[in-house]
Amino acid sequence: MRATGIVSLAAVLLSSCAAVPHDPPQVAQVQPTTLGLSDTATPIAADWWTAFKDPQLDTLVTMGFAANPSLDRALARVRMAQATLGVRRGDQLPQVTLDGQSTYQRFPERSLYPPPYAGNAYPTTSVQANLNWNLDLFGRQRALVAGARADVAAAALDAAAARLMVSTSIAQAWVGLARADQLIRVADSFVATRRQALGFVNSRIRNKLASQFELRQAETLLAEADQARTRAVAQRELLVHAIAALVGRGADFYPQVGSPKLAFDAPPVVPDVLPADLLGRRPDLLAGQARIDSAAAGRKVARADFLPNVSIQALAGFAALGLGSFFDLGARTYGAGPAIHVPIFEGGKLKAQYRGATATLDEAVAAYDDAVLGAVRDSADALTQVRATDQDTLAQRRVVAGLRETVRLDQVRVSTGLGSQLDSIDAGFRLLEAEQALVGLQSDALTRRIQLIAALGGGFEPSPPPAAALADSAS
């Protein structure tokens, strides 16, 4: 009879619960097969920056991992998520507390208390141990733990994304510094050549073979060369400041930043196609998948709120009027029993929470889909830019080689009296400008490769990505 009564009570409780609304998710997760990725994988070393063969760059990246504020914030968020997970796991276990109280109180004459307590003051003392254990019959606490666990995974993946951002930012700034150094070198050659041209024009004026117009033109070209060098020096200083900030240092670090030793003429090899494991290697995309799992767990929590919440409560202790009788066995008190909370009418609150949790899941899926499409586009754009820059650099090398040969022939013509010194200087100007453009393209080739590495997820090698917990949408 007792078992029958318990079953009947459970049936009544379940039938009296508020009805769960039928609101399935409306956004579908994008599938890799629809994105046109190849069936090959692209290996990228975890320490990919070492491919640039610059020991100082290796040191700077290591310093950035140790002291970059953005990375420190991401790691702090990981610890916060881990602490929240510990709280959720603790809620699954029995909660035991101990409460004690002693109050000196006057009891009124006209009350429930008989003489000699009525009209007199006595201490009331109680010490009580309490037990509360949520049985989690319908999985609410388990869903909370699953959501917290997914949040920890997302925070850890965010930290991996921050680590990738730090390494690529330092590498790009280092390439920019190398470019500034090369441009300063080219500008110095410009200045030297245009000073030579100015001296030649002054010599022709003294011999009455040139006009003031040619003098002003030569002075203007020299001023332009000086201006180009000034800009290159200023750009170098700004990049030094940026590198110091990226590695968590201040102005005291500026003098320690030396000149890069990057091999502009030997950029690292890049893949020919977008890899199939693109979605499984980028930490930001994996973090998006973890957030889908967290949102799906939140939806399960909102669903469990419609069902009864059953817990076991117990107490044991002592309570007495007056200190003298507190330690008597008659002061003992204890009790135990189940506690049940059944939602029957909540004014639409639970339904609104459930719809909100479903919308949160849709938002997480849509954010992931948007990030996936952006990742594919970024990777494809970066790959196209690498190819285009390589072709442009190759063409510029031919231009520089042709102008070098032109300068050599002009010098031969001048030495034999068949050419003008002005023609030789003009060819030198064009050669220096072409070399300046070549420096820019060579640095762009390295920068584009760093951008491609960032778009492909760097050297991040994650474990299998967490499955999106969307199965409950069918129930």
N, C-alpha and C positions, 0 to 999 in steps of 0.2 A: 504493500500500500504506500509505503514511504517513497519507493522508487517511482511508482506511478504518479505520486503527487509532485515529485521533482520534475519529471518529464512534462507533466501538465503545466507546471509553473513556467518552465522554460518556453513551452509553446506559446503561452499567453504573453510572456515578455517579448518574444520575437515578433508576434503578431501585432503587438501594440507599438512597436518602434516606428519612427517616422520613415516614410517611403523614400528610397534613394531615387533621385531623378535620373532619367535616361539622357545623359549628355556625353556622348562619345567624343574623343579628340577629333578635330577637324583638319589637322595639318599632318601630312605624311612625311616621313623622313626620306631624304633623297638617297638613292642607291648608287654605289660606285659604278655599276654597269651602265648607267645612263650618262656618264660624264666623259666617255671617250678616252679613258686612260689606257695606256699600253699594258701588256701582260708581263712586263719586265720590272725588276726592282732596281733601284739606284743606290749603291752603297756609298755612304758618306761617313767618313771617320768622325768619331766624337770630338776629336781635336782637329777639326778641319782647317783651322787657321794656320796650322803648322805647314800646310802645303805652300804657303807663301814664303817659307824659308827665311824668316826674319826673327832672330831670337828675341829682340826687344818687343816685338808684337806678342810673342808667346808670353813674355813676362807681364805685359800690360793686361792681357786677357785674364791671366791668373789673378792679378791684383783686382781686376773688376769683379771677378766672382767672389772675392773675399770682402770687398768693401763698397760695392755699389748700393746706394740707398734704395733704388727701385727693387733690386733683388732682395734686399733685407726686408722690405715691406711684404713682398710676396711670400717669403719664408715665414714671416710673422703670421700671415693669414693661414698658412698651413698649420702652425701651432694652435691658432684659435679654432680651426676646424677640428683638429684632433681633440682639443679640450671639450668641444661640444659633443663629439662622438662619445667621449668618456661619460659625459652627463647622461646621454641617452641610454648607454649601456647600464649605468647605475640605476636608472628608473626601472629596469627590468627585474632588479633584485629586490628582496624584501627590505623594507625600510624600518629600522629600529631606532627609537628615540627614547630619551629619559628626561622626564619633566619633574621638577620639584618646586614646591611652593610652601611658604609659611607666612600666615597673615594674622596679626593681632586684631580682633574684631569684637565689638560689642553687639550682643544679640538682643533684639527688641523684646519687650514684655509681651506684646500682642503679635505673636508669630507662631511658627510651627515648633519652635524650640521650647522644651519644658524646663522648669526649674531644675537645677540651680543656674542653667545657662541663660534663661530669660532675664533680661535686665542687667547682665554682667558681661564682662569682657574676658575672652579666652583666646588663646592662639589656636588657629586651625592649620594643620600641617598635612601635606600629602607628598608622596614620592611615587611616581608611576612610570613603568616602562610600557611603551606602545609599539605595536607591530602593525605594519600596513603593507600588504603584498598584493599588487595588481596582477591578477591571473592572466591577463592579456588573451582572453579566449578567442578574440576575433582579429588578432594580429596588429592592433594599433601600435603598440610599443615596438614590435618587430619592424614595422614600416618606418617608424621614426629613426630607428637604428640604421636601417638600410639607407634612408635619405641622408643621415649624417655621414655614413661611410662614403656615399657618393660625393658629398661635399668635400670630404678630405681628399678624395681622388682628384676632384676638380681643382682644389687649391694647390695640390702637388704639381699638377700639370700646368697650372698658371705659373708656378715657380720655374718649371722647365722652360716655358715660353719666355719668361723674364730673363732667364739665363741665356737663351738664344738671342734675345734682343740685345743684351749687354755685349755678347761676343761680336755680333754683327755690327753694332754701333761703333765699338772700338776699332774693329777692322776697317770699316768705311772711313772713320776719321783718320786712321793711320795711312790709308791710301791717299786721302786728301792731303795729308802732310807731305807725303812723298811727291805728290803732284806740285804742291807749292814750292818744294825745294827745287824740283826740275825747272819750274817756270822762273824761279829766281836765277838759276843758271843761264837759262835762255835769255832772260832779260838783261843779264850782265853782258852777254855776247851782243845783244842789240845795242846796249849803251856804248860798248867799246867800238863797234862797227860804225855807229852814227857819229861818234866823236871823231873817228878817223875821217868820215865823210865831211864833217864840219871843218876839220883842219885842211882837207883837200880844197874845199870851196874857198876858204880864207886865202889859201895859197894862190888860187886862180884869180881872186879879186886883187891881190897885191900885184899880180902880173897883168891885171886888166883884161882877164879872160872870162870873168864871170860877173854877174850883176847882183845887186842887193836882193833881188827876188830869189835867186838861188841860195843866198845866205840865209834869208828868212825861212826858206823851205827846209834847209838843213837844220836850222835851230829848232824848228817845229818838230821835225822827226826825232831829234835828240830828246826834246821835252816829252814826247809820247813814250819813248823808251824808258825814261826815268819814271814816268807815271806808271807804266806797266810793272816795273820792279817794285815800286812803292806798294801797289795793290797786292802783288804776290807776297811781299813781306808781311803786310797786314793780315792777309788770309792765313799765312802760316801761324802767326801769333794767336789768331782766333781758334785755330784747330788745336794748338797746344793747350789752350784754356779748356776746350771741350774734352780733350783726352784726360786731362787732370780731373775734371769733374766726373767722368765716367768711371775712373778707378778710385773715386772717393778721396781725392787729394785736393789741396788748395794751391795758392800762389807759390808756396815753397817748393812745389814739385815741378814748376815750369822749367827751371834750368836743367832738370834731370832728363827731360825729353830730348833725345838725340835725333839724328837724321835717320829716316828709314832706309833699310837695305833691301827693298823689294825688287824682285826681278820683273821689270815691266815687259821685257821681251819674251817671258815664258809664263803666261798665265795658266792656272790649273785647268785641267780638262773637265768639261761638263757633259752631261748626258744629251743624247740626241732627241729623246722623247720624254714625255711626262711619265713618271713611274706609276705602276699599279698600286704601290703601297703609299701613295701620297697621303691618303686620308688616314692611314694608320701610323704615320710618322710625325705629323705635325702636332705639337702639344696643345695648341689652341683648339684644334678640332677634337682631339681626344677629351679635352676639358669640356667642350660642348656636349659630347656624348655623356660624360659623367653628370652634367647638369640635367640632361634629359632623364637619367636614372633618378636623380634627386627629386625632380618634379613629379615623376611617376610614383615615387614613394609617398610624396606629399598628397597625391590624389588618393592613394590607398588609405592614408590617415584620415582624410576627409570622408571617405566612404565608411571607415570603421566607426566614425562618430555617430552614425545612424544606429548602431547596434549597442546592446547593453554593455556596460562597463562593470565587471564583477571583480571585487577584491575581497581579501580576508583581513579582518581587523581583530586585534587582540590587545588586552591590557592586563597588567599585573602590578600591584604595589601596596602601599599602606596609606591610610587616611584616617585622621582622628582629630577630635576636639581636645586640645590640651596636649602638652608634651608628655605627660606621665603615661598616658594610655597609647602613645604612638607605637610603642614596640610590642604591644600585646598582640596575640594572634587574632584577637577580635577585630583589629584594625586592618586586617588583610582585605584586599579587594582585587578582583580579577574578572575577566570576561572575554569572550571571543565569539565571532560570528561573521557571516558574510555581509558584504555591503554591495548593493546593486544600484546602479544609476541607469535609468531607462529614459531615453529621449522620446517624448510623445508629441508635444507641441512646442516648437522653438521659434514660432513666429517667422518661419522662412530662413532663419539664420543658417541652419545646417545645409540647406539646399544652396544658399548663396555661397557658402564656403566651398561646397563641392564643385559648383560651377566655376568659382574662382580658381580652384586647384586644377580643373581641366583646362581653363584658359592659360594658366601658368605653364602647363605641359605643352600646350600648343605654341606658346611663345618660345619655350626652350627649343622645340623642334624647328620652328621657323628661324630662330637665331642660328641654329646649327646649319640648316640648309643654306642660309645666306653666307655663313662663314665658309662652307664647302665650295659654293660657287665662286666666292671671292678668292679662295685659295687656288682653285683651278685656273682662274683668270690670271692671278698674280704670277703663278708658276709659268703659264704659257707666255705671258708678257715678258717675264724675265728671260726666258729661253730665247724668245725672238730678239730681244735687245742684245743678248750676248752674241748671237749669230750676226746681227747687223753691225755691231761694234767691231767684231773680229774682221768682217769684210771691209768695213770702213778703214780700220787700222792697216789692213794689208794694202789697200789702195793708197793710203797716205804714205806708207813706206816707199811705194814706187814713186810718188811725187817727190819725196825727200831725196831719193836716190837720183832722180832726174835732175833736180836742182843742184845737187852736189856736183854732178858731172858738168852742168852748165857753168857753175862757179869755177871749176877747174879749167874748163876751156877758155873762159873769159880771162883768167889769170895768165894763161898761155898767150892769148891774143895781146894782152897789155904788155907782157914781157917782150914780145916780138915787135911791138909798135903798131900792131894791126887793130887794136881795140882801145876804147876809152876807159879810164879809171872809174868814171861815173857809171858806166855800164856794169863794171865788175861789182861796184858797191851796191847797185840796184839789185843785181842777182843775189848778192849776199843778204840783202834785206828780205827778199822773197824766201830764201833758204831758211833764215832764222824764223820767219813767220810759219813756214811749213813745219819746222822742228817743234815750234810751240804747239801747233795743232796736233802733231803726233804725240807729244807728251800728254795732252788732254785726252786723246783717244786711248792711249795705253792705260792711263789711270781709269778711264771709263770702263775699259775691258775688265779690270780687276773689280771695280765697284759693281758692275753688272753681275759678275760671278758671285760676289757676296750676297747680292740681292736674290739671286737664284737659290743659293744655299739656304737663305732665310725662308724663301717661299716653299722650299722642299722640306723644311723642318730641321735643317741643320744636321747634327750628328745624333739627334734624339732617337733612342732605340727603346720604345716603350714595350711593356708587356702587352698581351692581347687586349684590345680595347674593351671596356665594359659594355655588355649588351644593353641596348636601350630597353628599359623595362616597360614595354608598352602592351604586354599581354593582357593586363587587367582591363584594357579598353574594350575588349570583346565581351566582358561579363556585364 
